Amino acid sequence: MLGRKRLILLGPPGSGKGTQAKLMSERYGLVHISTGDILRLAVQEGSALGRRVQSILDEGALVPDDLMIELIRERIDRPDCEKGYVLDGFPRTLGQAEALETIYEDLGEDVPRVLLFDVNSDVLAQRLTSRRGREARSDDAEAVQLERLRVYQRDTAPLVSYYEERGLLDRVDGCGNIEEVSARIARVVHS
């Protein structure tokens, strides 16, 4: 699977996607594309994009598909992505997944493999509570986190069956420490 050099990470907030994407980026020389990081940076910089998404992020809602698709298409077309990349936080809706397939068709590429981070609700709650104390992210307030989990269940969880039906989904047990999860990912990536 590593020969494809493009991966999509799927899982709820707190499942470890961002942490593992950073490690995969370092380990395999892939660009880590985090839509959350891109959006938070745009807000911090006060860019036009940042002004458009500030209130959306503060509410824990999803940024509209057309904006996210434009952002991803532009990002994966940059020269640094020629070696490969890990998509962290995209797609988040069925519409985004379908649009991503269109992007890959336009580029003459196959849709990447998808790694689903399976994490039970108790572990998610513990991780999100812990992160709230460590990181200064506006989307880590408790009410926002609860809304993000609700939005994930409503909008993103259906992507599991979408990718499973296409034979593109690999499940990874996301419980345990960073090293344990990383070892599980390595087994999937190298299988």
N, CA, C and O atoms as a DFTB+ gen file, in Angstrom:
764 C
 N C O
     1  1       0.820      -1.197       0.000
     2  2       0.000       0.000       0.000
     3  2       0.863       1.260       0.000
     4  3       0.456       2.273      -0.569
     5  1       2.024       1.227       0.612
     6  2       2.857       2.415       0.717
     7  2       3.273       2.943      -0.647
     8  3       3.516       4.141      -0.798
     9  1       3.359       2.067      -1.642
    10  2       3.742       2.496      -2.972
    11  2       2.833       3.562      -3.533
    12  3       3.250       4.333      -4.397
    13  1       1.592       3.628      -3.061
    14  2       0.655       4.643      -3.541
    15  2       1.033       6.021      -3.013
    16  3       0.782       7.035      -3.665
    17  1       1.630       6.052      -1.843
    18  2       2.126       7.285      -1.234
    19  2       1.057       8.346      -0.993
    20  3       1.371       9.525      -0.824
    21  1      -0.194       7.930      -0.978
    22  2      -1.273       8.852      -0.646
    23  2      -2.231       8.114       0.266
    24  3      -2.666       7.007      -0.053
    25  1      -2.565       8.718       1.402
    26  2      -3.450       8.099       2.364
    27  2      -4.476       9.110       2.847
    28  3      -4.202      10.308       2.921
    29  1      -5.652       8.614       3.170
    30  2      -6.700       9.416       3.802
    31  2      -6.899       8.856       5.196
    32  3      -7.069       7.647       5.359
    33  1      -6.879       9.722       6.210
    34  2      -7.130       9.296       7.579
    35  2      -8.540       9.692       7.973
    36  3      -8.950      10.839       7.795
    37  1      -9.276       8.731       8.510
    38  2     -10.675       8.940       8.872
    39  2     -10.868       8.511      10.317
    40  3     -10.344       7.482      10.744
    41  1     -11.612       9.291      11.056
    42  2     -11.913       8.962      12.448
    43  2     -12.457      10.186      13.147
    44  3     -12.305      11.306      12.658
    45  1     -13.092       9.981      14.290
    46  2     -13.687      11.105      15.016
    47  2     -12.637      12.023      15.629
    48  3     -11.467      11.651      15.726
    49  1     -13.048      13.223      16.043
    50  2     -12.134      14.104      16.759
    51  2     -11.580      13.365      17.979
    52  3     -12.333      12.737      18.725
    53  1     -10.279      13.441      18.175
    54  2      -9.653      12.776      19.307
    55  2      -9.197      11.352      19.014
    56  3      -8.680      10.676      19.904
    57  1      -9.380      10.888      17.789
    58  2      -9.010       9.507      17.462
    59  2      -7.517       9.341      17.203
    60  3      -7.032       8.213      17.117
    61  1      -6.781      10.440      17.078
    62  2      -5.340      10.363      16.884
    63  2      -4.887      10.603      15.462
    64  3      -3.715      10.398      15.145
    65  1      -5.794      11.034      14.597
    66  2      -5.435      11.254      13.191
    67  2      -4.279      12.239      13.042
    68  3      -3.316      11.964      12.326
    69  1      -4.370      13.364      13.701
    70  2      -3.339      14.392      13.562
    71  2      -1.992      13.929      14.070
    72  3      -0.973      14.136      13.411
    73  1      -1.976      13.310      15.229
    74  2      -0.734      12.801      15.809
    75  2      -0.094      11.773      14.889
    76  3       1.101      11.844      14.601
    77  1      -0.893      10.820      14.429
    78  2      -0.357       9.754      13.584
    79  2       0.029      10.281      12.200
    80  3       1.000       9.811      11.607
    81  1      -0.726      11.254      11.685
    82  2      -0.378      11.832      10.375
    83  2       0.998      12.481      10.428
    84  3       1.783      12.351       9.488
    85  1       1.295      13.177      11.519
    86  2       2.611      13.804      11.673
    87  2       3.708      12.747      11.696
    88  3       4.752      12.918      11.066
    89  1       3.474      11.661      12.416
    90  2       4.466      10.581      12.481
    91  2       4.635       9.908      11.122
    92  3       5.756       9.593      10.720
    93  1       3.533       9.687      10.417
    94  2       3.600       9.065       9.091
    95  2       4.335       9.975       8.113
    96  3       5.089       9.509       7.259
    97  1       4.107      11.261       8.249
    98  2       4.784      12.223       7.397
    99  2       6.299      12.116       7.574
   100  3       7.051      12.077       6.600
   101  1       6.725      12.069       8.821
   102  2       8.154      11.953       9.113
   103  2       8.701      10.600       8.678
   104  3       9.752      10.522       8.041
   105  1       7.985       9.543       9.023
   106  2       8.469       8.183       8.771
   107  2       8.533       7.850       7.283
   108  3       9.486       7.213       6.833
   109  1       7.531       8.271       6.518
   110  2       7.435       7.872       5.119
   111  2       7.720       9.010       4.136
   112  3       7.631       8.816       2.923
   113  1       8.062      10.193       4.650
   114  2       8.383      11.317       3.778
   115  2       7.185      11.872       3.040
   116  3       7.320      12.375       1.925
   117  1       6.009      11.786       3.651
   118  2       4.780      12.274       3.032
   119  2       4.431      13.645       3.593
   120  3       4.755      13.955       4.739
   121  1       3.770      14.463       2.783
   122  2       3.282      15.768       3.239
   123  2       2.037      15.537       4.093
   124  3       1.125      14.816       3.685
   125  1       2.001      16.141       5.260
   126  2       0.838      16.050       6.143
   127  2      -0.092      17.209       5.802
   128  3       0.232      18.373       6.040
   129  1      -1.248      16.874       5.243
   130  2      -2.224      17.902       4.885
   131  2      -3.366      17.816       5.886
   132  3      -4.212      16.925       5.807
   133  1      -3.381      18.740       6.817
   134  2      -4.424      18.820       7.838
   135  2      -5.316      20.002       7.507
   136  3      -4.894      21.155       7.592
   137  1      -6.540      19.710       7.133
   138  2      -7.452      20.811       6.815
   139  2      -7.693      21.674       8.048
   140  3      -7.836      22.892       7.939
   141  1      -7.737      21.048       9.214
   142  2      -7.919      21.825      10.440
   143  2      -6.783      22.806      10.650
   144  3      -7.013      23.969      10.981
   145  1      -5.538      22.333      10.457
   146  2      -4.375      23.220      10.611
   147  2      -4.407      24.341       9.581
   148  3      -4.128      25.495       9.905
   149  1      -4.747      24.000       8.340
   150  2      -4.798      25.007       7.276
   151  2      -5.835      26.076       7.619
   152  3      -5.582      27.271       7.460
   153  1      -6.991      25.640       8.087
   154  2      -8.053      26.594       8.424
   155  2      -7.688      27.430       9.646
   156  3      -7.908      28.641       9.654
   157  1      -7.129      26.795      10.682
   158  2      -6.734      27.549      11.882
   159  2      -5.652      28.576      11.550
   160  3      -5.673      29.685      12.084
   161  1      -4.704      28.221      10.675
   162  2      -3.660      29.159      10.269
   163  2      -4.270      30.335       9.506
   164  3      -3.876      31.484       9.707
   165  1      -5.225      30.043       8.636
   166  2      -5.881      31.114       7.887
   167  2      -6.599      32.079       8.834
   168  3      -6.571      33.292       8.626
   169  1      -7.241      31.536       9.875
   170  2      -7.924      32.379      10.860
   171  2      -6.890      33.222      11.603
   172  3      -7.069      34.427      11.780
   173  1      -5.809      32.575      12.033
   174  2      -4.758      33.270      12.779
   175  2      -4.137      34.391      11.955
   176  3      -3.835      35.462      12.482
   177  1      -3.949      34.144      10.669
   178  2      -3.340      35.147       9.792
   179  2      -4.330      36.223       9.378
   180  3      -3.934      37.257       8.840
   181  1      -5.616      35.988       9.624
   182  2      -6.627      36.974       9.249
   183  2      -6.855      37.065       7.754
   184  3      -7.296      38.097       7.248
   185  1      -6.554      35.982       7.044
   186  2      -6.731      35.977       5.587
   187  2      -8.219      36.003       5.231
   188  3      -9.084      35.863       6.096
   189  1      -8.491      36.185       3.948
   190  2      -9.889      36.177       3.489
   191  2     -10.537      34.847       3.838
   192  3     -11.680      34.817       4.296
   193  1      -9.820      33.740       3.628
   194  2     -10.331      32.424       3.986
   195  2     -10.579      32.349       5.487
   196  3     -11.607      31.836       5.930
   197  1      -9.639      32.858       6.257
   198  2      -9.760      32.845       7.712
   199  2     -10.993      33.588       8.197
   200  3     -11.686      33.127       9.104
   201  1     -11.263      34.723       7.602
   202  2     -12.454      35.492       7.992
   203  2     -13.728      34.736       7.628
   204  3     -14.729      34.819       8.340
   205  1     -13.690      33.998       6.519
   206  2     -14.874      33.241       6.088
   207  2     -15.186      32.076       7.023
   208  3     -16.351      31.731       7.222
   209  1     -14.145      31.469       7.598
   210  2     -14.375      30.254       8.376
   211  2     -14.342      30.454       9.891
   212  3     -14.694      29.529      10.623
   213  1     -13.937      31.613      10.386
   214  2     -13.800      31.840      11.825
   215  2     -15.055      31.442      12.597
   216  3     -14.971      30.649      13.534
   217  1     -16.194      31.968      12.227
   218  2     -17.416      31.680      12.993
   219  2     -17.830      30.219      12.847
   220  3     -18.399      29.638      13.772
   221  1     -17.550      29.632      11.701
   222  2     -17.888      28.216      11.485
   223  2     -17.075      27.349      12.434
   224  3     -17.624      26.451      13.073
   225  1     -15.782      27.603      12.535
   226  2     -14.921      26.828      13.427
   227  2     -15.307      27.030      14.882
   228  3     -15.302      26.078      15.663
   229  1     -15.639      28.258      15.255
   230  2     -16.000      28.543      16.636
   231  2     -17.254      27.795      17.069
   232  3     -17.435      27.523      18.255
   233  1     -18.116      27.463      16.119
   234  2     -19.353      26.736      16.426
   235  2     -19.171      25.229      16.383
   236  3     -20.048      24.490      16.829
   237  1     -18.037      24.757      15.851
   238  2     -17.804      23.328      15.725
   239  2     -18.464      22.726      14.496
   240  3     -18.519      21.505      14.356
   241  1     -18.965      23.574      13.606
   242  2     -19.626      23.103      12.386
   243  2     -18.578      22.812      11.305
   244  3     -17.401      23.141      11.454
   245  1     -19.033      22.193      10.224
   246  2     -18.151      21.903       9.100
   247  2     -18.120      23.070       8.129
   248  3     -19.139      23.710       7.873
   249  1     -16.943      23.335       7.597
   250  2     -16.778      24.350       6.563
   251  2     -17.479      23.828       5.306
   252  3     -17.388      22.636       5.013
   253  1     -18.172      24.687       4.558
   254  2     -18.917      24.231       3.373
   255  2     -18.041      23.444       2.395
   256  3     -16.864      23.746       2.197
   257  1     -18.659      22.423       1.791
   258  2     -17.939      21.520       0.894
   259  2     -17.199      22.255      -0.221
   260  3     -16.041      21.948      -0.500
   261  1     -17.860      23.228      -0.862
   262  2     -17.219      23.879      -1.998
   263  2     -15.920      24.567      -1.602
   264  3     -14.955      24.556      -2.366
   265  1     -15.890      25.161      -0.420
   266  2     -14.682      25.818       0.075
   267  2     -13.590      24.793       0.387
   268  3     -12.425      25.002       0.048
   269  1     -13.963      23.700       1.027
   270  2     -12.981      22.663       1.365
   271  2     -12.420      22.001       0.106
   272  3     -11.222      21.731       0.024
   273  1     -13.269      21.748      -0.853
   274  2     -12.837      21.107      -2.096
   275  2     -11.842      21.994      -2.838
   276  3     -10.828      21.519      -3.350
   277  1     -12.146      23.276      -2.886
   278  2     -11.227      24.247      -3.519
   279  2      -9.876      24.239      -2.806
   280  3      -8.825      24.247      -3.447
   281  1      -9.915      24.225      -1.493
   282  2      -8.709      24.224      -0.679
   283  2      -7.879      22.961      -0.928
   284  3      -6.665      23.049      -1.109
   285  1      -8.515      21.805      -0.939
   286  2      -7.803      20.539      -1.130
   287  2      -7.251      20.413      -2.544
   288  3      -6.102      20.016      -2.736
   289  1      -8.062      20.747      -3.518
   290  2      -7.587      20.661      -4.912
   291  2      -6.318      21.493      -5.087
   292  3      -5.347      21.038      -5.693
   293  1      -6.334      22.712      -4.553
   294  2      -5.168      23.588      -4.664
   295  2      -3.971      22.998      -3.916
   296  3      -2.841      23.063      -4.398
   297  1      -4.223      22.423      -2.740
   298  2      -3.118      21.928      -1.909
   299  2      -2.454      20.684      -2.487
   300  3      -1.226      20.597      -2.503
   301  1      -3.241      19.718      -2.962
   302  2      -2.624      18.479      -3.447
   303  2      -1.971      18.653      -4.814
   304  3      -1.253      17.770      -5.283
   305  1      -2.223      19.796      -5.449
   306  2      -1.623      20.065      -6.748
   307  2      -0.268      20.768      -6.631
   308  3       0.385      21.030      -7.641
   309  1       0.154      21.073      -5.402
   310  2       1.448      21.726      -5.203
   311  2       2.583      20.723      -5.424
   312  3       2.409      19.524      -5.206
   313  1       3.740      21.217      -5.856
   314  2       4.872      20.330      -6.150
   315  2       5.313      19.443      -4.988
   316  3       5.757      18.318      -5.215
   317  1       5.201      19.928      -3.741
   318  2       5.672      19.111      -2.620
   319  2       4.838      17.851      -2.423
   320  3       5.271      16.930      -1.730
   321  1       3.654      17.797      -3.018
   322  2       2.782      16.630      -2.866
   323  2       3.069      15.540      -3.894
   324  3       2.464      14.468      -3.846
   325  1       3.977      15.803      -4.813
   326  2       4.300      14.795      -5.826
   327  2       4.871      13.528      -5.205
   328  3       4.674      12.438      -5.743
   329  1       5.573      13.650      -4.087
   330  2       6.147      12.482      -3.409
   331  2       5.090      11.712      -2.625
   332  3       5.280      10.536      -2.314
   333  1       3.988      12.365      -2.307
   334  2       2.921      11.715      -1.560
   335  2       2.455      12.565      -0.399
   336  3       3.112      13.531      -0.011
   337  1       1.319      12.195       0.147
   338  2       0.746      12.969       1.237
   339  2      -0.251      12.150       2.039
   340  3      -0.731      11.101       1.608
   341  1      -0.540      12.674       3.224
   342  2      -1.547      12.109       4.115
   343  2      -2.615      13.171       4.293
   344  3      -2.323      14.271       4.761
   345  1      -3.858      12.853       3.922
   346  2      -4.982      13.774       4.133
   347  2      -5.567      13.520       5.524
   348  3      -6.029      12.418       5.818
   349  1      -5.545      14.521       6.353
   350  2      -6.014      14.445       7.735
   351  2      -7.164      15.442       7.894
   352  3      -6.943      16.652       7.947
   353  1      -8.377      14.929       7.969
   354  2      -9.530      15.807       8.141
   355  2     -10.292      16.072       6.860
   356  3     -11.162      16.943       6.830
   357  1      -9.991      15.358       5.829
   358  2     -10.708      15.491       4.559
   359  2     -10.657      14.149       3.860
   360  3      -9.590      13.541       3.780
   361  1     -11.769      13.675       3.358
   362  2     -13.094      14.279       3.343
   363  2     -13.829      14.070       4.666
   364  3     -13.510      13.171       5.444
   365  1     -14.810      14.919       4.891
   366  2     -15.636      14.821       6.098
   367  2     -17.109      14.611       5.784
   368  3     -17.913      14.383       6.688
   369  1     -17.460      14.686       4.525
   370  2     -18.852      14.458       4.124
   371  2     -18.866      13.600       2.858
   372  3     -17.859      13.484       2.160
   373  1     -20.007      13.012       2.582
   374  2     -20.153      12.218       1.370
   375  2     -19.912      13.092       0.139
   376  3     -19.276      12.650      -0.818
   377  1     -20.411      14.314       0.159
   378  2     -20.186      15.234      -0.958
   379  2     -18.712      15.502      -1.188
   380  3     -18.259      15.559      -2.331
   381  1     -17.957      15.668      -0.100
   382  2     -16.521      15.885      -0.224
   383  2     -15.823      14.647      -0.768
   384  3     -14.899      14.761      -1.572
   385  1     -16.258      13.458      -0.334
   386  2     -15.652      12.211      -0.816
   387  2     -15.891      12.047      -2.316
   388  3     -14.992      11.641      -3.053
   389  1     -17.092      12.361      -2.756
   390  2     -17.407      12.268      -4.182
   391  2     -16.615      13.297      -4.978
   392  3     -16.122      12.999      -6.066
   393  1     -16.494      14.503      -4.438
   394  2     -15.713      15.543      -5.118
   395  2     -14.238      15.158      -5.175
   396  3     -13.559      15.436      -6.164
   397  1     -13.742      14.518      -4.117
   398  2     -12.355      14.074      -4.097
   399  2     -12.120      13.023      -5.179
   400  3     -11.078      13.028      -5.835
   401  1     -13.079      12.128      -5.367
   402  2     -12.962      11.146      -6.452
   403  2     -12.860      11.847      -7.800
   404  3     -12.079      11.438      -8.660
   405  1     -13.648      12.903      -7.985
   406  2     -13.593      13.670      -9.231
   407  2     -12.231      14.327      -9.408
   408  3     -11.688      14.352     -10.513
   409  1     -11.684      14.855      -8.333
   410  2     -10.348      15.454      -8.393
   411  2      -9.341      14.412      -8.859
   412  3      -8.526      14.683      -9.740
   413  1      -9.396      13.215      -8.267
   414  2      -8.453      12.164      -8.653
   415  2      -8.667      11.722     -10.095
   416  3      -7.703      11.445     -10.808
   417  1      -9.907      11.655     -10.523
   418  2     -10.176      11.324     -11.933
   419  2      -9.546      12.374     -12.844
   420  3      -8.904      12.035     -13.838
   421  1      -9.734      13.662     -12.499
   422  2      -9.149      14.750     -13.284
   423  2      -7.624      14.652     -13.332
   424  3      -7.007      14.994     -14.341
   425  1      -7.017      14.181     -12.228
   426  2      -5.566      14.063     -12.148
   427  2      -5.065      12.736     -12.721
   428  3      -3.859      12.516     -12.833
   429  1      -6.006      11.849     -13.086
   430  2      -5.628      10.541     -13.617
   431  2      -5.057       9.611     -12.565
   432  3      -4.213       8.768     -12.868
   433  1      -5.514       9.763     -11.324
   434  2      -5.011       8.963     -10.214
   435  2      -6.137       8.168      -9.573
   436  3      -7.309       8.534      -9.670
   437  1      -5.761       7.067      -8.911
   438  2      -6.717       6.288      -8.132
   439  2      -6.985       6.986      -6.810
   440  3      -6.152       7.746      -6.316
   441  1      -8.153       6.720      -6.243
   442  2      -8.461       7.220      -4.903
   443  2      -7.540       6.507      -3.917
   444  3      -7.380       5.289      -4.001
   445  1      -6.931       7.240      -2.984
   446  2      -6.021       6.620      -2.016
   447  2      -6.729       5.637      -1.083
   448  3      -7.957       5.611      -0.996
   449  1      -5.930       4.837      -0.395
   450  2      -6.450       3.983       0.669
   451  2      -6.876       4.873       1.829
   452  3      -6.372       5.982       2.003
   453  1      -7.810       4.366       2.612
   454  2      -8.353       5.098       3.749
   455  2      -8.067       4.301       5.013
   456  3      -8.394       3.117       5.093
   457  1      -7.456       4.950       6.002
   458  2      -7.232       4.327       7.300
   459  2      -8.250       4.888       8.278
   460  3      -8.272       6.089       8.546
   461  1      -9.098       4.003       8.812
   462  2     -10.097       4.397       9.803
   463  2      -9.550       4.122      11.190
   464  3      -9.172       2.992      11.499
   465  1      -9.506       5.143      12.023
   466  2      -9.070       5.002      13.402
   467  2     -10.280       4.641      14.257
   468  3     -11.128       5.488      14.535
   469  1     -10.351       3.379      14.670
   470  2     -11.425       2.919      15.545
   471  2     -11.042       3.220      16.986
   472  3     -10.052       2.693      17.495
   473  1     -11.822       4.061      17.637
   474  2     -11.569       4.438      19.020
   475  2     -12.904       4.488      19.745
   476  3     -13.855       5.103      19.261
   477  1     -12.980       3.839      20.912
   478  2     -14.257       3.844      21.641
   479  2     -14.511       5.198      22.295
   480  3     -13.599       6.008      22.464
   481  1     -15.758       5.421      22.655
   482  2     -16.182       6.740      23.148
   483  2     -15.501       7.143      24.450
   484  3     -15.259       8.330      24.667
   485  1     -15.185       6.180      25.327
   486  2     -14.506       6.524      26.580
   487  2     -13.106       7.074      26.314
   488  3     -12.688       8.051      26.935
   489  1     -12.388       6.442      25.392
   490  2     -11.045       6.906      25.046
   491  2     -11.113       8.274      24.375
   492  3     -10.296       9.150      24.656
   493  1     -12.094       8.456      23.482
   494  2     -12.260       9.764      22.828
   495  2     -12.470      10.863      23.858
   496  3     -11.823      11.908      23.802
   497  1     -13.381      10.621      24.803
   498  2     -13.676      11.626      25.832
   499  2     -12.427      11.956      26.645
   500  3     -12.159      13.122      26.932
   501  1     -11.668      10.929      27.012
   502  2     -10.443      11.135      27.785
   503  2      -9.424      11.951      26.987
   504  3      -8.811      12.876      27.522
   505  1      -9.246      11.614      25.725
   506  2      -8.269      12.332      24.890
   507  2      -8.677      13.783      24.679
   508  3      -7.843      14.685      24.762
   509  1      -9.955      14.009      24.407
   510  2     -10.403      15.382      24.164
   511  2     -10.277      16.230      25.422
   512  3      -9.898      17.398      25.344
   513  1     -10.592      15.653      26.581
   514  2     -10.453      16.380      27.846
   515  2      -8.987      16.706      28.105
   516  3      -8.660      17.810      28.539
   517  1      -8.110      15.750      27.840
   518  2      -6.675      15.962      28.034
   519  2      -6.150      17.030      27.083
   520  3      -5.364      17.891      27.480
   521  1      -6.582      16.972      25.839
   522  2      -6.111      17.939      24.847
   523  2      -6.556      19.352      25.200
   524  3      -5.823      20.317      24.984
   525  1      -7.756      19.462      25.742
   526  2      -8.285      20.771      26.120
   527  2      -7.338      21.470      27.097
   528  3      -7.209      22.694      27.075
   529  1      -6.687      20.700      27.942
   530  2      -5.774      21.283      28.917
   531  2      -4.404      21.600      28.358
   532  3      -3.675      22.409      28.932
   533  1      -4.035      20.967      27.227
   534  2      -2.687      21.132      26.684
   535  2      -2.597      22.107      25.526
   536  3      -1.607      22.827      25.401
   537  1      -3.601      22.141      24.687
   538  2      -3.520      22.905      23.443
   539  2      -4.469      24.094      23.488
   540  3      -5.572      24.001      24.027
   541  1      -4.038      25.196      22.926
   542  2      -4.866      26.410      22.897
   543  2      -5.580      26.497      21.553
   544  3      -5.250      27.336      20.715
   545  1      -6.560      25.622      21.361
   546  2      -7.317      25.620      20.112
   547  2      -8.742      26.073      20.415
   548  3      -9.370      25.588      21.357
   549  1      -9.243      27.000      19.616
   550  2     -10.599      27.505      19.856
   551  2     -11.647      26.413      19.683
   552  3     -12.744      26.518      20.231
   553  1     -11.321      25.364      18.927
   554  2     -12.308      24.304      18.718
   555  2     -12.187      23.197      19.764
   556  3     -12.761      22.122      19.587
   557  1     -11.444      23.443      20.859
   558  2     -11.321      22.447      21.915
   559  2     -12.159      22.776      23.147
   560  3     -12.067      22.059      24.144
   561  1     -12.962      23.819      23.118
   562  2     -13.885      24.068      24.220
   563  2     -14.850      22.890      24.296
   564  3     -15.210      22.315      23.269
   565  1     -15.268      22.530      25.500
   566  2     -16.083      21.322      25.683
   567  2     -17.342      21.315      24.821
   568  3     -17.644      20.304      24.188
   569  1     -18.073      22.414      24.784
   570  2     -19.302      22.460      23.986
   571  2     -18.997      22.283      22.500
   572  3     -19.753      21.636      21.775
   573  1     -17.889      22.860      22.060
   574  2     -17.496      22.736      20.654
   575  2     -17.096      21.288      20.356
   576  3     -17.444      20.750      19.305
   577  1     -16.369      20.663      21.279
   578  2     -15.973      19.266      21.081
   579  2     -17.198      18.360      20.971
   580  3     -17.246      17.483      20.108
   581  1     -18.170      18.565      21.828
   582  2     -19.388      17.753      21.778
   583  2     -20.115      17.948      20.447
   584  3     -20.631      16.993      19.867
   585  1     -20.150      19.180      19.978
   586  2     -20.781      19.452      18.686
   587  2     -19.986      18.802      17.556
   588  3     -20.574      18.256      16.622
   589  1     -18.667      18.853      17.631
   590  2     -17.834      18.217      16.596
   591  2     -18.066      16.711      16.556
   592  3     -18.114      16.125      15.475
   593  1     -18.212      16.073      17.723
   594  2     -18.500      14.633      17.759
   595  2     -19.872      14.337      17.167
   596  3     -20.035      13.358      16.439
   597  1     -20.865      15.181      17.474
   598  2     -22.206      15.005      16.920
   599  2     -22.174      15.164      15.402
   600  3     -22.787      14.378      14.678
   601  1     -21.466      16.172      14.926
   602  2     -21.347      16.416      13.486
   603  2     -20.605      15.255      12.819
   604  3     -20.957      14.848      11.712
   605  1     -19.587      14.727      13.486
   606  2     -18.865      13.574      12.928
   607  2     -19.828      12.400      12.730
   608  3     -19.865      11.799      11.656
   609  1     -20.596      12.080      13.756
   610  2     -21.528      10.954      13.656
   611  2     -22.548      11.171      12.545
   612  3     -22.901      10.231      11.831
   613  1     -23.012      12.377      12.400
   614  2     -24.032      12.673      11.396
   615  2     -23.461      12.721       9.978
   616  3     -24.043      12.148       9.057
   617  1     -22.331      13.398       9.800
   618  2     -21.833      13.702       8.459
   619  2     -20.653      12.850       7.993
   620  3     -20.544      12.542       6.806
   621  1     -19.775      12.471       8.910
   622  2     -18.540      11.798       8.504
   623  2     -18.602      10.290       8.673
   624  3     -18.062       9.566       7.836
   625  1     -19.233       9.796       9.714
   626  2     -19.298       8.351       9.948
   627  2     -19.848       7.583       8.737
   628  3     -19.402       6.460       8.499
   629  1     -20.790       8.129       7.964
   630  2     -21.253       7.398       6.780
   631  2     -20.163       7.111       5.742
   632  3     -20.351       6.255       4.877
   633  1     -19.044       7.804       5.817
   634  2     -17.949       7.551       4.877
   635  2     -17.312       6.178       5.107
   636  3     -16.660       5.637       4.214
   637  1     -17.500       5.621       6.299
   638  2     -16.932       4.303       6.579
   639  2     -17.498       3.284       5.597
   640  3     -16.741       2.565       4.946
   641  1     -18.814       3.216       5.488
   642  2     -19.409       2.246       4.559
   643  2     -19.130       2.645       3.107
   644  3     -18.970       1.778       2.249
   645  1     -19.073       3.934       2.833
   646  2     -18.777       4.419       1.477
   647  2     -17.433       3.861       0.997
   648  3     -17.337       3.333      -0.110
   649  1     -16.407       3.980       1.826
   650  2     -15.084       3.496       1.437
   651  2     -14.968       1.974       1.568
   652  3     -14.245       1.337       0.802
   653  1     -15.674       1.398       2.528
   654  2     -15.666      -0.060       2.658
   655  2     -16.229      -0.716       1.402
   656  3     -15.669      -1.689       0.897
   657  1     -17.332      -0.181       0.906
   658  2     -17.960      -0.731      -0.299
   659  2     -17.039      -0.645      -1.508
   660  3     -17.169      -1.444      -2.436
   661  1     -16.126       0.292      -1.517
   662  2     -15.188       0.458      -2.626
   663  2     -13.887      -0.332      -2.408
   664  3     -12.990      -0.304      -3.251
   665  1     -13.796      -1.031      -1.277
   666  2     -12.609      -1.825      -0.991
   667  2     -11.380      -0.985      -0.673
   668  3     -10.252      -1.437      -0.867
   669  1     -11.590       0.229      -0.188
   670  2     -10.479       1.149       0.072
   671  2     -10.177       1.353       1.548
   672  3      -9.220       2.047       1.889
   673  1     -10.981       0.758       2.435
   674  2     -10.894       1.065       3.865
   675  2     -10.104       0.004       4.622
   676  3     -10.335      -1.194       4.464
   677  1      -9.175       0.463       5.440
   678  2      -8.458      -0.390       6.386
   679  2      -8.734       0.161       7.777
   680  3      -8.583       1.358       8.024
   681  1      -9.141      -0.723       8.681
   682  2      -9.406      -0.317      10.068
   683  2      -8.141      -0.470      10.902
   684  3      -7.400      -1.446      10.782
   685  1      -7.918       0.537      11.757
   686  2      -6.777       0.519      12.672
   687  2      -7.319       0.764      14.069
   688  3      -8.041       1.735      14.298
   689  1      -6.975      -0.111      15.000
   690  2      -7.363       0.092      16.398
   691  2      -6.606       1.318      16.899
   692  3      -5.382       1.288      17.033
   693  1      -7.338       2.394      17.175
   694  2      -6.725       3.646      17.590
   695  2      -6.577       3.792      19.087
   696  3      -6.148       4.843      19.563
   697  1      -6.926       2.747      19.850
   698  2      -6.764       2.793      21.307
   699  2      -5.342       2.363      21.667
   700  3      -4.723       1.561      20.967
   701  1      -4.854       2.898      22.740
   702  2      -3.496       2.588      23.175
   703  2      -2.618       3.819      23.045
   704  3      -3.081       4.902      22.685
   705  1      -1.340       3.628      23.346
   706  2      -0.451       4.788      23.271
   707  2      -0.020       5.041      21.826
   708  3      -0.302       4.247      20.928
   709  1       0.660       6.150      21.627
   710  2       1.050       6.589      20.282
   711  2       1.877       5.525      19.566
   712  3       1.662       5.260      18.383
   713  1       2.818       4.918      20.281
   714  2       3.698       3.916      19.664
   715  2       2.911       2.669      19.242
   716  3       3.155       2.112      18.172
   717  1       1.969       2.233      20.085
   718  2       1.164       1.046      19.758
   719  2       0.338       1.290      18.507
   720  3       0.289       0.443      17.616
   721  1      -0.308       2.440      18.439
   722  2      -1.132       2.766      17.267
   723  2      -0.247       2.895      16.031
   724  3      -0.604       2.419      14.952
   725  1       0.892       3.531      16.190
   726  2       1.823       3.693      15.074
   727  2       2.274       2.334      14.533
   728  3       2.385       2.159      13.319
   729  1       2.534       1.373      15.421
   730  2       2.939       0.028      14.999
   731  2       1.807      -0.654      14.232
   732  3       2.060      -1.348      13.247
   733  1       0.562      -0.464      14.673
   734  2      -0.581      -1.045      13.957
   735  2      -0.702      -0.438      12.561
   736  3      -0.982      -1.144      11.592
   737  1      -0.490       0.863      12.464
   738  2      -0.545       1.532      11.159
   739  2       0.532       0.972      10.244
   740  3       0.272       0.699       9.073
   741  1       1.734       0.800      10.768
   742  2       2.843       0.276       9.967
   743  2       2.497      -1.103       9.409
   744  3       2.808      -1.401       8.255
   745  1       1.855      -1.947      10.222
   746  2       1.461      -3.278       9.740
   747  2       0.461      -3.161       8.586
   748  3       0.545      -3.913       7.615
   749  1      -0.477      -2.230       8.690
   750  2      -1.473      -2.052       7.627
   751  2      -0.806      -1.467       6.381
   752  3      -1.049      -1.929       5.266
   753  1       0.021      -0.468       6.573
   754  2       0.663       0.211       5.439
   755  2       1.568      -0.746       4.669
   756  3       1.688      -0.645       3.448
   757  1       2.200      -1.668       5.377
   758  2       3.145      -2.580       4.739
   759  2       2.517      -3.916       4.318
   760  3       3.212      -4.794       3.809
   761  1       1.200      -4.068       4.532
   762  2       0.563      -5.350       4.157
   763  2       0.213      -5.384       2.695
   764  3      -0.326      -6.380       2.212
